[in-house]
Amino acid sequence: MKRKLITIISTLLACLFALGIFAGCDFVSVNNRRDMEQVVATVNISNDETALGEMFGTLFGEDFEWNEGVKNDLSNIVSTDEVYKRDLIAYFINYGYNYISSGSSYGETFDLLMDTLVSRKIMVQYAIIYYLNEGQVVVDRDSVDKDLRDQYPSAGEGSEGVITKSGLTAEGYLAAKNTEGLSEDERVVESLKYFLTDEEIKLAEYTLRVTVNNAIDSYEEEIIAQESGSDTSGTETDRTTPTGANETKETYYPKTSDGGIDYDIYTGSNKVSDCGEYEKVDGSTPISRKKAYNRFISSLKSNYLVESGENTSDFYSLGYYDVELKTQFEQTLINKFMDTLSVRIADQLSNDELNNRYTAMLGTQKTTADSASSSEFTTTMDSMSDSSFVLYSPSSGYGFVYNILLPFSSSQSNYLTAIKNSNTESAYLTARNAMLLNITATDQRSSWFNGSEDYSYKAEAGSYYDNGNVEGDRYLFFEDSYTKGDGIDKYYGQYPYNGEVSKDGDTYTLVPNKITIKDFMDELSGYLAHVDSGLTLTGNYVDDETFRSTDFTNEDGDLDYSQAIYYRGAVNLGTVDYDNFLNEESSSYKAISAVNELMFAYSTDTGCFNTYLGYSIAAEGYTTSYVEEFRYAAQQAIKEGAGTVYVVGTDFGWHILYVSMTLSEGEIYGGYNPDEKSVEGTFSYNFYQSVKSAALSEYTSDMQNRVLEILNNDTIVKLYESRYSDLSNLG
């Protein structure tokens, strides 16, 4: 399972709107500088060496040994961290709603948030001491971007850890911490950077720049809307996008040719062309941007986050920038420490332990499935994901199909309704078959141009599938996913809009090509071959005249739903290996990626969008909730195996069915294979990641509770409750 992350939005954004939010609220009794700058808590874990030693023993057991140099210098290494009242209020803006909506009172919420702020300070201090004591930073290999893993040495034979920083000493840390000529916040920033890689430092800085630009963007969009008197949002109903669309990988930041950050904060006083990959909002001008930036600065001043006399024309010189960068680095260090704890869990998960867990899960599923109804088992199938597994099937014949629906037009549907009301069922179905051949479909992705967000981009020659039927520029979608991320899961991303596109300013005029069912099948065949030349689709149509005049009544007088099937074929997948079924290099994964993308392009059945493998289908002989023609065709197709393609007609129109996976009776996979636990897309990789994730979640939760239990004492933590009693005493 790919690890992806939409560009991080830090705590800053909500804090920017603090003045507006609290202007009408009565729970902030005295909103002035003196009140906001009160220290409401202090944290220093070096004040209690006994508790600190106990905590290290709890986390690392007998493996932990004190470095005497670090132990003897704790008072210099750890400074007392202060929590200000403004920090508490900013946290409420960000996270308070979650607690309030869950039933907590305002007072209870502020108390919970205070615990969180204190815990955060404790964890940062704790991580600093631990890394200095070890002299290096070791993290779980899986937490490092796969493109960077090879540059870090292994933590040892058989370990899942890699060393991202080494040579750490108390002297080196204190030298960074006590750099002359810096403010207190700047010194903290330098001390935190001591534990981070260059990539992590740049990512944190980039994240903060994005956050600041997003905040200014919000002000500017409001200004533009007010001055133009128009709504800048799209007018079309938005079509569902694939899960992960336009997400960037969590380590992404735009780079200059010399490795710097190719992204800057746009204030209107600088040129947008000098801001790298920053994209200005629609309708932006230097004047509107300056107005927005001034509002942004005004908000910071109103909340006492910018001092009088500071040079606001240089955002990077503001003390506020250092405060927010410190917050970014603190969170990065906490995340890194969680990745360090993950190594301990990963190294404890032996192959025997993983095999035992697989065997136990298989046994439980067998007992459940053998006694379950067909509908109960298909419900289990619907829960299938990269972290939820179906290991056993009570019988063969179950499977998954993708459904691409090319619908009747409204006039065609009205005509068929009239026929249905005045004829026998068999006669109606014959008439419906004739009408099916008249269906024309179009690309449904117009809202990805003109909806609330423009996902389109002009494709470069050679980067897309060319069916030869479109003149002019070709447009693809979700550029960020493929240039800044790892792509979109099960979505190849090179099928352009099927029609002519012309752009006038921020508006697109689209003329879609109309295609018949045979045109669509040609598109499917061509796109499969584009994705991989080995993916060949072969099959046969029913003769059109035969299909138009077929009699749906069989010799027994019953309806014969096989007469609704127009095409039977299959994609050549070779030998289907379910242990490697979703490995990106497998034929099965590539075919699914092509079919899934065409489904998003053409289908009007949005219920199949963003499913794991399509619709779950019960084995033949069992009833389903699907219409009979669909059920019959899907069950017949599944019997022929993965890669099978059927085209069947129903009252809704044409259904192009692609069998993504079939379940054989008994055990579906070949068990847990330790040799494949690091190969993405394999069953063993997903199983290992799932087990490790669950174990880590439980472990870190327990350890964080222990940290608070042991270290959150009166010697380490000082709470000045009277200074925020106006908040904690609220109902």
Secondary structure, DSSP 8 states (H G I E B T S, - for coil): ---EE-----THHHHHTHHHHHTT-SS----SHHHHT-EEEEE-GGG-HHHHHHHHHHHHGGG----HHHHHTHHHH---EEEEHHHHHHHHHHHHHHHHHTT--HHHHHHHHHHHHHHHHHHHHHHHHHHHHHTEEEEEGGGS-TTTGGGS-BSSTT-SEEEEEE---HHHHHHHHT-TT--HHHHHHHHHHTTS-HHHHHHHHHHHHHHHHHHHHHHHHHHHHHHHTS--S--S------TTTT-EETT---B-TTSSB-B----SSS-GGGSBT----TT--HHHHHHHHHHHHHHHHHTT-S-TT--TT-GGGSHHHHHHHHHHHHHHHHHHHHHHHHHHHHHH--HHHHHHHHHHHHHHHHHHHHHS-HHHHHHHHHT-SSSS---EESSTTEEEEEEEEEE--HHHHHHHHHHHHTS-HHHHHHHHHHHHTT--B---TTHHHHSSS--EEE--TTSS---S---S--EEE-HHHHHTSS-BTTB------SEEEEEETTEEEEEE--B-HHHHHHHHHHHHHHH-TT--EEEEE--HHHHHH---B-TTSSB-GGGGEEEEEEE---S--GGGTT-TTSHHHHHHHHHHHHHHHH-S-GGGTT-SSSEEE--TTS--SS-HHHHHHHHHHHHT-TTEEEEEEETTEEEEEEEEEEE-SEE-S----GGGTTSTTSHHHHHHHHHHHHHHHHHHHHHHHHHHHHH-STTTEEE-GGGSHHHHT--
